[in-house]
């Protein structure tokens, strides 16, 4: 590979990854409820997901396009991981139409030809106004175009690969030829980033009589595996779900290829019998196109009963710290089947959830530089949703009056912590504005934030000693809050800092007060519950 080809390779790879990032970020912002509804309706069942993947791949004539777009949707949180598997499986069926087009028409539509128009339209949308969704849609379209422009450069970098790799020279050596040609199909597809190009070469050689049918079929199998290279590239730097979807793509193609390789003589024999019965023309290219479609459909049938287990296994891979935090540690299906165990497990989960939520908030108040440990809001939301789901299942079981009361109070605690998490983004920005020049007001703000931080640490159920706020502490905070609010108003009216900063600060202080109230109410319920459980000798440990 010369300097020119190396430059094309590096530039193409960079453009591909840049396009993937632009497309994902644009989709995150632009994807409204309409797109989510379309995807949800198109992928709500396994059959619909398969058809969606197959039809869209047939229309654009690129499984890479649909696979990468699917990973982009997963990456942006628009398409659930489990549903994306069926779209990817369908794309593998849809990509087999490329072989039919090559065999019947000798023509393959190149989607990368639309790269520059997509970039142009995307940038036009980006610059046509200040509407955020329109600009984000422009970013997504431009990213899609840049992505395929990168693929085009990658293909150019290896434009001489078909000439330098003489597939026919490897023919005629029995099993070793089968293996070598399968690897050749894999490598050709990987380096050219186009299974269609590799398949076109194989079909041409087979139709011309340079490759026996079995060896041509082995090269087709290799090309099918090679399509996973694009998904692997797209998963670089992506979210865990996108990486899982890419790995599912690899798993499907590898399993399908192994089965097709093991059953190669049987499949070719059956296809030959079918061609004769259907009076199809005696064409090596058509036979290989039919073989490509057949073994991909067979792969879907084989993976159908395994997909749920595959999804469960993949969900345990590429886990981030946020995803681990978002999973209940004490409450599970076994615990919820016994009411008393459910109460104890839910109490432990409330301590953990409260520690995550209140601990993050108190760190922000104590350390104004925001260097304290914080938990991603998405992790809190997912954990709250998981706890709520399991708790609702637990309440369906018959339970004693006392267990029902305990469960109801714990669910109220869950609601308080959920409210705290909702208010956290606004409270995270509470700090003394730079435009405030009145030292007395600055001192009052510092005192209020310090007091709030101390009280937050006290009502954090994951710290010791943990206790609810007594009436005197509550009154003291309310008085400090009212005095600080009055000082801020007075400083703003007196021209000591910007009015807009004043209004924003007042909203943030109100959010702080409400957050502490919710946290205090949750602490009161937990303390009362712990005392009751202690009296029953069932306090969780």
ZIGI-V506366 format. One record per run of one state. SS is the DSSP state (a for helix, b for strand, c for the rest). FROM is the first residue (numbers start at 1). LEN is the number of residues. If there is no record, write none. Layout:
ss = <SS/SS>
from = <FROM/FROM>
len = <LEN/LEN>
This chain:
ss = <c/a/c/a/c/a/c/a/c/a/c/a/c/a/c/a/c/a/c/a/c/a/c/a/c/a/c/a/c/a/c/a/c/a/c/a/c/a/c/a/c/a/c/a/c/a/c/a/c/a/c/a/c>
from = <1/3/31/33/43/46/61/63/76/81/95/97/105/111/128/132/158/161/165/167/171/175/193/195/208/213/227/228/235/240/263/264/278/284/305/307/316/321/326/335/338/339/367/377/395/401/428/439/459/471/494/499/536>
len = <2/28/2/10/3/15/2/13/5/14/2/8/6/17/4/26/3/4/2/4/4/18/2/13/5/14/1/7/5/23/1/14/6/21/2/9/5/5/9/3/1/28/10/18/6/27/11/20/12/23/5/37/6>
